[in-house]
């Protein structure tokens, strides 16, 4: 197999990256890399319905096809489930693709990639968690696990489409948020000097202690920076309200869907967040981020800062970053935030 695939100039490419939120965000730099080499190409995306708003945030992603694998598994016997599956398959199959890139590397995503008409590219059997998936690709590539997920996906796209592997910092391509954020912040009456506290995550073991959030919020309140607390579930709202009661100027945001939150986030001078997709989203929106890990290792899937804003990952498995470490990290990624 040649080092680079021999492919004519691209007209249409399908990206298959279905889950999860942080992983889908990590795939966004692939879009920018492709557009740099093929400016006129149309890029479509196949994604789990829960995360469809992420590729939709990118102005150059055209069609977003949604699947509901998680829901379908629980309701596989229902006629409605099979109607939905066949409808997505028909929609994906309507056009031919010059390349189908399975950035997920799972059997389920590899099967979904077969719905599209076009040469399928993916990791070889030694480079993915489910080696069987490689049997569904026309072209396979050996790409080591020992690198960040963003680099792995950018490498796969480069090898698949025949251009040099990018060595620069990733560009997520989510632009134009500042102007929209100003309009939204006026509607919600957000403070002009604020930071984002991304306290909510999928598992309790990933949470950062509430008293640490309170101490951090009180510190920045003394500097004239208001703490913004988003939430999605009822439990997250209660936690946000408990924290806000102890922090001057803290503001619990109303319940917002992902695109609304993405329009607000650029108003923040920086973000501090736990192991959650919103921390990755903040980085993709060019917000300086300090990400806190207490139950997972950020080495291969931690928050990756882009070209215009830095990110620092603190902690790891069975570690709880101290408030002092967070303050020091914020001063590095956002040195002018207090001014």
PyMOL commands that set and color helices and strands:
alter all, ss='L'
color gray80, all
select helices_A, chain A and resi 21-26+28-37+49-57+69-74+79-93+107-113+131-136+149-161+177-188+204-206+210-222+234-245+258-265+277-284+323-333
alter helices_A, ss='H'
color red, helices_A
select strands_A, chain A and resi 12-16+42-48+61-67+99-102+120-123+139-141+194-198+226-229+251-252+271-274+289-293+311-315
alter strands_A, ss='S'
color yellow, strands_A
deselect
rebuild
show_as cartoon
